[in-house]
Amino acid sequence: MESEILKDENEWNNYIKLKINATVYHTLEWKKVMEEFGHKPYYILCKEKGEVKGVIPIFYVGGIFGKRLVSVSLRDRGGPLFDNENVLTSLMNKVIELCKSLRCDYIEIKSISNIPLIKSKGFIEKKELIGTKIPLTNNIDEIWKSMDKSSVRSSIKKAVKIGIKCRWSKELKDLNEFYNLFVKTRKKLGVPPYSYSFFKSMMEKMKDIFKLIVAEYEGKIISAAIIFAYNKTLIDAYAASNEKFLNLRPNNGIVWETIKLGVRERFETFDFGADYPSCKGLIAFKSRWGGIQKNTYSYFYLNNIKKIPTFGIAENILIKKIWQLMPIGLSKILGRYMTKQVS
């Protein structure tokens, strides 16, 4: 049994198709997006007698915050897929070997479930975020009744009554509108925006996985979201809205339309994504949709540093203030650079 860097894409695809816990971030489509973004991929397979028994997607991230290997960068999950403990051990040995050869400061493995065995290889477990998932049944009325009546259901009804129209799109002009809203939303939050090319790359390379939904009011797009559809799960990946129209509840309309799509197309889960524990209002909002909330996990292997990194752009108050005051044009330019530094 030995682990190696990916050579044959078919081997990778054939393996992850069989794993019920494979996510969109294990796919080669995501690998191609991240390659174009600038994070170098090292997709590792473990084989026994020529047959793939496990995989892990890893990205090399360098820059002002040090060198590290992350599975996966920019998102809240990734990690290994494996058939047994021996396979996991082989994969981790290969990742550690790669970390040392690249002289990285540390390795971070992100997972939506805990992996106790990984700690035996010297990884330190940390509960990072709180994830929210809504189980999708075939009965839309059942899902409707599980949602909070006074906030969620009433907001959806309000959006419909006012005239919010939601539609799915594959048009670049709608992606442009999403991006304009996205930059403004990130400014409000005090977080650097990704480049437009990042999202355009998703639309081009992820094809059926990538879905764009927009909410319109009087012919104007006031809210939009990018949804990833993979392995019976819909992920609310990126969202943006015009704060002037939030009282019309367009975001509630978008989530509800996505849930209805999931039911129609036999998806099993709507994944709201994960949030920092400090985002109490957002976590509470998601719970009112009938979401089940659990911790996600990060596992750190420290190579050239002594403590788990604590710096994060999304959590740094000073950086938030800077980005909130920054002009939109400058925010786009600097955002392209800053987002490449984070993982």
N, C-alpha and C positions, 0 to 999 in steps of 0.2 A: 504494500500500500504506500503510495507516494503522492504528493501534491505538486502541481505544476501550473505555470501561467497559461491562460487560455490560448489555444492554437486553432481549434476547430469550433466555429460558432454553433454548428449543428449539435455538437455534444452538449453544449451549455443549454441551448433551447430545449432539447429533448428531455433534459433532466428537470429543469424548473417547471416544465409543463405538468410533471407528475406530483409536484409538491403543493399541498393545499395551503401551506403558509408562505408560498412565494408571493412577493409583492411586485408592483410595477418597478420598484427600485432595484430589483434583481435582474431586470430585463436588459437585453443588449440595446434596445431602443434608448433606454436611459443612459447607458454607457456612451452612446454616440452623442447625445445632447451634452453630456458633461465633458466629453473630449473637446467639443467645439467651444464650450464655456471656458476651458483652460485647466481643469483638474484632471491630472493624468490617471487613467484607470489601470489597475492590475487585477484582472479577473482570474481567480484561482480555482482550480478543480482538483479534487482528490479522486484518484482512480485505484481500483483493485482489479487486477487481471484485465486491464483495458477498459473496464466499465466504470462510469462516473458514479461515485457514491456520495459526493458532497461538493458544494461550491460556496464561495464567498466573494462578493464584489467589494473591492477596496479602491479608494482614490487617494492619490498623493496630493496634498495641499501644502504649498509653501508660502513664503511672504513674510510680512512684518510681524506676524504672530507665531513664527516658528514653523518648522517642518513637521508634518504628521501624516499618518495614514488613517483614513476614516471610512467606515462602512455604515452608511454612505454619507457623503458630504451634502450639505444644504437641506437635507430632509431629516425626518425624525425616526427613521427606521432603515434597516438594511440587515446586516449580520449574516451568519452562516446558515445554510440549509444542509442537513446532513442525515445519513441513514443510521449512524450509531456513534457511540462515544469515541471509538478509535478513529473514525473519520474526522470528527471535530478536533481531536488532538493533532492529527496530521495537518489539517487546515491552519490551526493556530500556530503550529511550529513553522509553517511556511510564511505566515504573515509576520511573525517575530523575526525570522531570518531576513525578510525583505526590509523590515523596519531598521534593523542593524546595518544592513548593506547600504541603505539610503541615508543612514545617520539621522533618522527622524527623532524628534523629541519624545513622541508618544504615539500610541495607537488608540483609536476610539472605535468601539463596536457598538452600534445602536440597534436596539431590538424592541419590538412591541411586547415581548414576553421575556421572562427571566431565563437565563442559561446558567444554572448553577455550576456545571462542570467547567465552564470557561475560567472560573476563579482559580482552579487548580494549576493553571498555566501562568499564574502571576497577575491576572487581571483584577482590577478593583471595581466592584459594582457600585453604581450610583443611580438612584431613582431620579431621573431628570425632569420629566414632563408628565402631564396628565392627559391621557388620550380619551376621546369620546367616540363611541360607536353606537349606531342605531341598527338593531336587527330588522331586516326587511322580510316580512311575510308576504304571502300571496294576497292577503286581505288588506286593501288600502284603508278600509273603514276601521279596521283593528289598529292600524298604525296611527290613524287620525285621533282615535280615542285615547291613545297612550300619551299624547302630547298635552302640555299644560293648556287648559281652556282659556284662562284669563289673559295669558300673554301670547303664546305661540299661535293657537287657533284663531284668536281674535285678530292678531296681526296679519295672518294670511287672508282672512276674510276682508280686512280693511284694504289690503293691497289690491285684491280683486275688485272690490267695490269702487275704489278710486280710479281704476283703469290701468293698473300695472300689467303690462304684457310681457311674458317671458318667452324666449325662443332660443333654439339651438342654432349655432352658426359654424360655418367653416370658412368664412370670408375674412380676408386680411384686413378689410376696412373695419370690421368689428373687433379684430384683435388690436388694431390701432386705438380704438376707443377704449378697450379694456386697459391698454397700457397707459393712456393718458390719465385714467382714473386711478390706476395702480400707483403711479408716481405721486399723485396728490395724496393718496391714502397713506403711503409710506412716509411722506413728509409730515402728515398729521401725527403719525405714530412715532416719528423721530428715528426712522430706520432707513438706511441707504436702499435705493431701488436697484433691482437687477436691470440689465440692459434690455431693450426691445428685442435684440437679436436672440436673447436667451429664450424668450417665449416663441418667437418665430421658428426657432430651431425645434422646439417641442412640437409645434403644429406640423412641421415638415417631416420630422423623423419618427414621431410616435404614432402618427396616423390614427388608427381606430382606437388607440388608448386615450388619445387627447380629445377632450370635448370642451367646447366653449359655449356658455349660456349667458345671455344678456337679458336685462330687464329694462323695458322702455316705458317712458311716460310721455304722452303727447308727442310720440315720434322720436324722442331723445333717449339715448342710452344713459341711464342713471346708476346702474349697478351691473356688475359682470363677475363671472367666476370661471376658472379653469378646473375641470373635473377630470380625474384620471379613472378610467374604467379598465380593470384588470382582475382576473381570477375571482370573479363573482363579488368583487368589491368596488364601490365607487368612493373615491377619495376627493374631498373638498380641498384641492391643492393650493390654489391661489384665488384670492377674492379682492375686489376693489369696488368702491362706490363713491358717489357724489354726496358729501355730508349734508348738502342743502336739502336733499330729498329723503334723508333717512326716516323722517317722520311718516313717509308713505309706505314704509316697510318693504322696500324692494328686495332686500336680502332674504327676508322670510319667504317671499314669493319664489326666489331662486332655489332655496333649499327644498321647498315643497315640490317644485317642478322636478328637481333632481331625484327626490325620493320616489315620485310617481314614475319617472323613467326607470328607476331601479326595479320597481315592482313589475312594470310591464315587461322588462327584459330579463326577468328572473335573476336579478342580483340578490345576494344574501345579506349584504352589509352596506350601510352608508357610513363612511368613516369621516368624522368631523375634523380629524387631525389632532395634534397634541399641542398643549400650551404650558407655559411656565406657571407654576403655582401662584405666582404674584398676579396673574391675569384672572382674578376672582370673578369679575363681572362676566367675562367671556365664557369661563368654565360653567358658571351658573346658567347663562343663556343656553348653552349646549345641553345641559342636563334637562332643561325644561322641554326638550324635544323627545324625551323618552330615552335619552342616550345612556349607555352603560359606560362608566368611567373607571379607568385603571391606570396605574403608573406605567410609563414606558421606562426602559432601562438603557444605561450606557455603561460599557465596560472599558476601563482604561488600563493600558499597559505602559508604564513609565520607563522610558529608555534613557534619555539625556536630561530629564528633569526629576525633581523630588516630590512635587505636589501636583495633584490634578488641576489643570487649568481652570480658572474661575472667570476669566474675562469673557464677556459676550456682548456684542454690539447691541443686541435687543434688550439687554438688561442694564446697560451703562447709562446713568442719568445724564452725565455731561455730554456724551455723544448724542443722546436723544435731543437735547436742547439745541445743539449745533445744527442738526439736520432739520429740526422744526423751523429754524430761522433762515436756513439756506434757500436762496432763489432756486426755482425749479430747474432752470437750465444748468446751473452749476451742480445741482444735486444729481442730475442724470450723468454728467461727465464723471464726477467723483464716485458716484455709485457703481459705475462699471468697474472701477479699480477696487473699491472697498469690498464689494461682494465676492470678489475672487479670493479675498484673504480669509473669509470665514468658512467654517465647516460644520 
